[in-house]
Amino acid sequence: LCYQPDDTKLHAFISAALFGDAVSACVLRADDQAGGFKIKKTESYFLPKSEHYIKYDVKDTGFHFTLDKAVMNSI
């Protein structure tokens, strides 16, 4: 859905490469306690007033990314 072979603009390629797959992580470690897994900490960060930085245009061929120039200085 994110790869668009007909979209040859550089920003479209960079957007799909960086943001097209999402990100998540999980760290597991051994412990002396039994009884299954326990989530000890979660964290996320949202940059205020940044909703327009990355935009998905949903078309018949899938997602088309648009990046605002401000993304470069926000990461």
Distance bins in CASP14 RR format, pairs under 12 A and 6 or more apart:
PFRMAT RR
TARGET T0000
AUTHOR 0000-0000-0000
RMODE 2
METHOD distances of the structure
MODEL  1
1 16 0 0 0 0 1 0 0 0 0 0 0
1 20 0 0 0 0 1 0 0 0 0 0 0
1 21 0 0 0 0 0 1 0 0 0 0 0
1 56 0 0 0 0 1 0 0 0 0 0 0
1 58 0 0 0 0 1 0 0 0 0 0 0
1 59 0 0 0 0 0 1 0 0 0 0 0
1 60 0 0 0 0 0 1 0 0 0 0 0
1 61 0 0 0 0 1 0 0 0 0 0 0
1 62 1 0 1 0 0 0 0 0 0 0 0
1 63 1 0 1 0 0 0 0 0 0 0 0
1 64 0 0 0 0 0 1 0 0 0 0 0
1 65 0 0 0 0 0 1 0 0 0 0 0
2 12 0 0 0 0 1 0 0 0 0 0 0
2 13 0 0 0 0 0 1 0 0 0 0 0
2 15 0 0 0 0 1 0 0 0 0 0 0
2 16 1 0 1 0 0 0 0 0 0 0 0
2 17 0 0 0 0 1 0 0 0 0 0 0
2 18 0 0 0 0 0 1 0 0 0 0 0
2 19 0 0 0 0 1 0 0 0 0 0 0
2 20 1 0 1 0 0 0 0 0 0 0 0
2 21 1 0 0 1 0 0 0 0 0 0 0
2 22 0 0 0 0 1 0 0 0 0 0 0
2 56 0 0 0 0 1 0 0 0 0 0 0
2 57 0 0 0 0 0 1 0 0 0 0 0
2 58 0 0 0 0 0 1 0 0 0 0 0
2 59 0 0 0 0 0 1 0 0 0 0 0
2 61 0 0 0 0 0 1 0 0 0 0 0
2 62 1 0 0 1 0 0 0 0 0 0 0
2 63 1 0 1 0 0 0 0 0 0 0 0
2 64 0 0 0 0 1 0 0 0 0 0 0
2 65 1 0 0 1 0 0 0 0 0 0 0
3 12 0 0 0 0 1 0 0 0 0 0 0
3 13 0 0 0 0 1 0 0 0 0 0 0
3 15 0 0 0 0 0 1 0 0 0 0 0
3 16 1 0 1 0 0 0 0 0 0 0 0
3 17 0 0 0 0 1 0 0 0 0 0 0
3 20 0 0 0 0 1 0 0 0 0 0 0
3 21 0 0 0 0 0 1 0 0 0 0 0
3 61 0 0 0 0 1 0 0 0 0 0 0
3 62 0 0 0 0 1 0 0 0 0 0 0
3 63 0 0 0 0 1 0 0 0 0 0 0
3 64 0 0 0 0 0 1 0 0 0 0 0
3 65 0 0 0 0 0 1 0 0 0 0 0
4 11 0 0 0 0 0 1 0 0 0 0 0
4 12 1 0 0 1 0 0 0 0 0 0 0
4 13 0 0 0 0 1 0 0 0 0 0 0
4 15 0 0 0 0 1 0 0 0 0 0 0
4 16 1 0 0 1 0 0 0 0 0 0 0
4 17 0 0 0 0 0 1 0 0 0 0 0
4 20 0 0 0 0 0 1 0 0 0 0 0
4 56 0 0 0 0 0 1 0 0 0 0 0
4 57 0 0 0 0 0 1 0 0 0 0 0
4 58 0 0 0 0 0 1 0 0 0 0 0
4 59 0 0 0 0 1 0 0 0 0 0 0
4 60 0 0 0 0 0 1 0 0 0 0 0
4 61 1 0 0 1 0 0 0 0 0 0 0
4 62 1 0 0 1 0 0 0 0 0 0 0
4 63 1 0 0 1 0 0 0 0 0 0 0
4 64 1 0 0 1 0 0 0 0 0 0 0
4 65 0 0 0 0 1 0 0 0 0 0 0
5 12 0 0 0 0 0 1 0 0 0 0 0
5 13 0 0 0 0 0 1 0 0 0 0 0
5 16 0 0 0 0 0 1 0 0 0 0 0
5 61 0 0 0 0 1 0 0 0 0 0 0
5 62 0 0 0 0 0 1 0 0 0 0 0
6 12 0 0 0 0 1 0 0 0 0 0 0
6 59 0 0 0 0 0 1 0 0 0 0 0
6 60 0 0 0 0 0 1 0 0 0 0 0
6 61 1 0 0 1 0 0 0 0 0 0 0
6 62 0 0 0 0 0 1 0 0 0 0 0
6 64 0 0 0 0 1 0 0 0 0 0 0
7 13 1 0 0 1 0 0 0 0 0 0 0
7 14 0 0 0 0 0 1 0 0 0 0 0
7 15 0 0 0 0 1 0 0 0 0 0 0
7 16 0 0 0 0 1 0 0 0 0 0 0
7 57 0 0 0 0 0 1 0 0 0 0 0
7 59 0 0 0 0 1 0 0 0 0 0 0
7 61 0 0 0 0 1 0 0 0 0 0 0
7 62 0 0 0 0 0 1 0 0 0 0 0
7 63 0 0 0 0 0 1 0 0 0 0 0
7 64 1 0 0 1 0 0 0 0 0 0 0
7 65 0 0 0 0 1 0 0 0 0 0 0
7 66 0 0 0 0 0 1 0 0 0 0 0
8 16 0 0 0 0 0 1 0 0 0 0 0
9 15 0 0 0 0 1 0 0 0 0 0 0
9 16 0 0 0 0 0 1 0 0 0 0 0
9 64 0 0 0 0 1 0 0 0 0 0 0
9 65 0 0 0 0 1 0 0 0 0 0 0
9 66 0 0 0 0 1 0 0 0 0 0 0
9 67 0 0 0 0 0 1 0 0 0 0 0
10 16 0 0 0 0 0 1 0 0 0 0 0
10 17 0 0 0 0 0 1 0 0 0 0 0
10 65 0 0 0 0 0 1 0 0 0 0 0
10 67 0 0 0 0 0 1 0 0 0 0 0
11 17 0 0 0 0 0 1 0 0 0 0 0
11 18 0 0 0 0 0 1 0 0 0 0 0
11 19 0 0 0 0 0 1 0 0 0 0 0
11 54 0 0 0 0 0 1 0 0 0 0 0
11 55 0 0 0 0 0 1 0 0 0 0 0
11 64 0 0 0 0 0 1 0 0 0 0 0
11 65 1 0 0 1 0 0 0 0 0 0 0
11 66 1 0 0 1 0 0 0 0 0 0 0
11 67 1 0 1 0 0 0 0 0 0 0 0
11 68 0 0 0 0 1 0 0 0 0 0 0
11 69 0 0 0 0 1 0 0 0 0 0 0
11 71 0 0 0 0 1 0 0 0 0 0 0
11 72 0 0 0 0 0 1 0 0 0 0 0
12 18 0 0 0 0 0 1 0 0 0 0 0
12 19 0 0 0 0 0 1 0 0 0 0 0
12 20 0 0 0 0 0 1 0 0 0 0 0
12 55 0 0 0 0 0 1 0 0 0 0 0
12 56 0 0 0 0 0 1 0 0 0 0 0
12 57 0 0 0 0 0 1 0 0 0 0 0
12 61 0 0 0 0 0 1 0 0 0 0 0
12 62 0 0 0 0 0 1 0 0 0 0 0
12 63 0 0 0 0 0 1 0 0 0 0 0
12 64 1 0 0 1 0 0 0 0 0 0 0
12 65 1 0 1 0 0 0 0 0 0 0 0
12 66 0 0 0 0 1 0 0 0 0 0 0
12 67 0 0 0 0 1 0 0 0 0 0 0
13 19 0 0 0 0 0 1 0 0 0 0 0
13 20 0 0 0 0 0 1 0 0 0 0 0
13 64 0 0 0 0 0 1 0 0 0 0 0
13 65 0 0 0 0 1 0 0 0 0 0 0
13 67 0 0 0 0 0 1 0 0 0 0 0
14 20 0 0 0 0 0 1 0 0 0 0 0
14 54 0 0 0 0 0 1 0 0 0 0 0
14 65 0 0 0 0 1 0 0 0 0 0 0
14 66 0 0 0 0 0 1 0 0 0 0 0
14 67 1 0 0 1 0 0 0 0 0 0 0
14 71 0 0 0 0 1 0 0 0 0 0 0
14 72 0 0 0 0 0 1 0 0 0 0 0
14 75 0 0 0 0 0 1 0 0 0 0 0
15 21 0 0 0 0 0 1 0 0 0 0 0
15 53 0 0 0 0 0 1 0 0 0 0 0
15 54 1 0 0 1 0 0 0 0 0 0 0
15 55 0 0 0 0 1 0 0 0 0 0 0
15 56 0 0 0 0 1 0 0 0 0 0 0
15 57 0 0 0 0 0 1 0 0 0 0 0
15 63 0 0 0 0 1 0 0 0 0 0 0
15 64 0 0 0 0 1 0 0 0 0 0 0
15 65 1 1 0 0 0 0 0 0 0 0 0
15 66 1 0 0 1 0 0 0 0 0 0 0
15 67 1 0 1 0 0 0 0 0 0 0 0
15 68 0 0 0 0 0 1 0 0 0 0 0
15 71 0 0 0 0 1 0 0 0 0 0 0
16 22 0 0 0 0 0 1 0 0 0 0 0
16 54 0 0 0 0 0 1 0 0 0 0 0
16 56 0 0 0 0 0 1 0 0 0 0 0
16 62 0 0 0 0 0 1 0 0 0 0 0
16 63 0 0 0 0 1 0 0 0 0 0 0
16 64 0 0 0 0 1 0 0 0 0 0 0
16 65 1 0 0 1 0 0 0 0 0 0 0
16 66 0 0 0 0 0 1 0 0 0 0 0
16 67 0 0 0 0 0 1 0 0 0 0 0
17 65 0 0 0 0 1 0 0 0 0 0 0
17 67 0 0 0 0 0 1 0 0 0 0 0
18 54 0 0 0 0 1 0 0 0 0 0 0
18 65 0 0 0 0 1 0 0 0 0 0 0
18 67 0 0 0 0 1 0 0 0 0 0 0
18 71 0 0 0 0 1 0 0 0 0 0 0
18 72 0 0 0 0 0 1 0 0 0 0 0
18 75 0 0 0 0 1 0 0 0 0 0 0
19 53 0 0 0 0 0 1 0 0 0 0 0
19 54 1 0 0 1 0 0 0 0 0 0 0
19 55 0 0 0 0 0 1 0 0 0 0 0
19 56 0 0 0 0 1 0 0 0 0 0 0
19 63 0 0 0 0 1 0 0 0 0 0 0
19 65 1 0 0 1 0 0 0 0 0 0 0
19 66 0 0 0 0 0 1 0 0 0 0 0
19 67 0 0 0 0 1 0 0 0 0 0 0
19 71 0 0 0 0 1 0 0 0 0 0 0
19 75 0 0 0 0 0 1 0 0 0 0 0
20 54 0 0 0 0 1 0 0 0 0 0 0
20 56 0 0 0 0 1 0 0 0 0 0 0
20 62 0 0 0 0 0 1 0 0 0 0 0
20 63 1 0 0 1 0 0 0 0 0 0 0
20 64 0 0 0 0 0 1 0 0 0 0 0
20 65 1 0 0 1 0 0 0 0 0 0 0
20 67 0 0 0 0 0 1 0 0 0 0 0
21 63 0 0 0 0 0 1 0 0 0 0 0
22 54 0 0 0 0 0 1 0 0 0 0 0
22 63 0 0 0 0 0 1 0 0 0 0 0
23 44 0 0 0 0 0 1 0 0 0 0 0
24 42 0 0 0 0 0 1 0 0 0 0 0
24 43 0 0 0 0 0 1 0 0 0 0 0
24 44 0 0 0 0 0 1 0 0 0 0 0
25 41 0 0 0 0 0 1 0 0 0 0 0
25 42 0 0 0 0 0 1 0 0 0 0 0
25 43 0 0 0 0 0 1 0 0 0 0 0
25 44 0 0 0 0 0 1 0 0 0 0 0
26 37 0 0 0 0 1 0 0 0 0 0 0
26 39 0 0 0 0 1 0 0 0 0 0 0
26 40 0 0 0 0 0 1 0 0 0 0 0
26 41 0 0 0 0 0 1 0 0 0 0 0
26 42 0 0 0 0 0 1 0 0 0 0 0
27 37 0 0 0 0 0 1 0 0 0 0 0
27 39 0 0 0 0 0 1 0 0 0 0 0
27 40 0 0 0 0 1 0 0 0 0 0 0
27 41 0 0 0 0 1 0 0 0 0 0 0
27 42 0 0 0 0 0 1 0 0 0 0 0
28 36 0 0 0 0 0 1 0 0 0 0 0
28 37 1 0 0 1 0 0 0 0 0 0 0
28 38 0 0 0 0 0 1 0 0 0 0 0
28 39 0 0 0 0 0 1 0 0 0 0 0
28 40 0 0 0 0 0 1 0 0 0 0 0
29 37 0 0 0 0 0 1 0 0 0 0 0
29 38 0 0 0 0 0 1 0 0 0 0 0
29 40 0 0 0 0 1 0 0 0 0 0 0
30 36 0 0 0 0 0 1 0 0 0 0 0
30 37 0 0 0 0 0 1 0 0 0 0 0
31 37 0 0 0 0 1 0 0 0 0 0 0
31 38 0 0 0 0 1 0 0 0 0 0 0
31 40 0 0 0 0 0 1 0 0 0 0 0
33 40 0 0 0 0 0 1 0 0 0 0 0
45 74 0 0 0 0 0 1 0 0 0 0 0
45 75 0 0 0 0 0 1 0 0 0 0 0
46 53 0 0 0 0 0 1 0 0 0 0 0
46 74 0 0 0 0 0 1 0 0 0 0 0
47 53 1 0 0 1 0 0 0 0 0 0 0
47 54 0 0 0 0 0 1 0 0 0 0 0
47 68 0 0 0 0 0 1 0 0 0 0 0
47 70 0 0 0 0 1 0 0 0 0 0 0
47 71 0 0 0 0 1 0 0 0 0 0 0
47 73 0 0 0 0 0 1 0 0 0 0 0
47 74 1 0 1 0 0 0 0 0 0 0 0
47 75 0 0 0 0 1 0 0 0 0 0 0
48 74 0 0 0 0 0 1 0 0 0 0 0
49 68 0 0 0 0 0 1 0 0 0 0 0
49 70 0 0 0 0 1 0 0 0 0 0 0
49 74 0 0 0 0 0 1 0 0 0 0 0
50 67 0 0 0 0 0 1 0 0 0 0 0
50 68 0 0 0 0 1 0 0 0 0 0 0
50 70 1 0 0 1 0 0 0 0 0 0 0
50 71 0 0 0 0 1 0 0 0 0 0 0
50 73 0 0 0 0 0 1 0 0 0 0 0
50 74 1 0 0 1 0 0 0 0 0 0 0
50 75 0 0 0 0 0 1 0 0 0 0 0
51 68 0 0 0 0 1 0 0 0 0 0 0
51 70 0 0 0 0 0 1 0 0 0 0 0
51 74 0 0 0 0 0 1 0 0 0 0 0
52 66 0 0 0 0 1 0 0 0 0 0 0
52 67 0 0 0 0 0 1 0 0 0 0 0
52 68 1 0 1 0 0 0 0 0 0 0 0
52 69 0 0 0 0 0 1 0 0 0 0 0
52 70 0 0 0 0 1 0 0 0 0 0 0
52 71 0 0 0 0 0 1 0 0 0 0 0
52 74 0 0 0 0 0 1 0 0 0 0 0
53 65 0 0 0 0 0 1 0 0 0 0 0
53 66 0 0 0 0 1 0 0 0 0 0 0
53 67 1 0 0 1 0 0 0 0 0 0 0
53 68 1 0 1 0 0 0 0 0 0 0 0
53 69 0 0 0 0 1 0 0 0 0 0 0
53 70 1 0 1 0 0 0 0 0 0 0 0
53 71 1 0 1 0 0 0 0 0 0 0 0
53 72 0 0 0 0 1 0 0 0 0 0 0
53 73 0 0 0 0 0 1 0 0 0 0 0
53 74 1 0 0 1 0 0 0 0 0 0 0
53 75 0 0 0 0 1 0 0 0 0 0 0
54 63 0 0 0 0 0 1 0 0 0 0 0
54 64 0 0 0 0 0 1 0 0 0 0 0
54 65 1 0 0 1 0 0 0 0 0 0 0
54 66 1 0 0 1 0 0 0 0 0 0 0
54 67 1 0 1 0 0 0 0 0 0 0 0
54 68 1 0 0 1 0 0 0 0 0 0 0
54 69 0 0 0 0 0 1 0 0 0 0 0
54 70 0 0 0 0 0 1 0 0 0 0 0
54 71 1 0 0 1 0 0 0 0 0 0 0
54 72 0 0 0 0 0 1 0 0 0 0 0
54 74 0 0 0 0 1 0 0 0 0 0 0
54 75 0 0 0 0 0 1 0 0 0 0 0
55 63 0 0 0 0 0 1 0 0 0 0 0
55 64 0 0 0 0 1 0 0 0 0 0 0
55 65 1 0 0 1 0 0 0 0 0 0 0
55 66 1 0 1 0 0 0 0 0 0 0 0
55 67 1 0 0 1 0 0 0 0 0 0 0
55 68 1 0 0 1 0 0 0 0 0 0 0
55 71 0 0 0 0 0 1 0 0 0 0 0
56 62 0 0 0 0 1 0 0 0 0 0 0
56 63 1 0 1 0 0 0 0 0 0 0 0
56 64 1 0 0 1 0 0 0 0 0 0 0
56 65 1 0 0 1 0 0 0 0 0 0 0
56 66 1 0 0 1 0 0 0 0 0 0 0
56 67 0 0 0 0 0 1 0 0 0 0 0
57 63 1 0 0 1 0 0 0 0 0 0 0
57 64 1 0 1 0 0 0 0 0 0 0 0
57 65 1 0 0 1 0 0 0 0 0 0 0
57 66 1 0 0 1 0 0 0 0 0 0 0
57 67 0 0 0 0 0 1 0 0 0 0 0
58 64 1 0 0 1 0 0 0 0 0 0 0
58 65 0 0 0 0 0 1 0 0 0 0 0
58 66 0 0 0 0 0 1 0 0 0 0 0
59 65 0 0 0 0 0 1 0 0 0 0 0
59 66 0 0 0 0 0 1 0 0 0 0 0
65 71 0 0 0 0 0 1 0 0 0 0 0
67 74 0 0 0 0 0 1 0 0 0 0 0
67 75 0 0 0 0 0 1 0 0 0 0 0
68 74 0 0 0 0 1 0 0 0 0 0 0
END
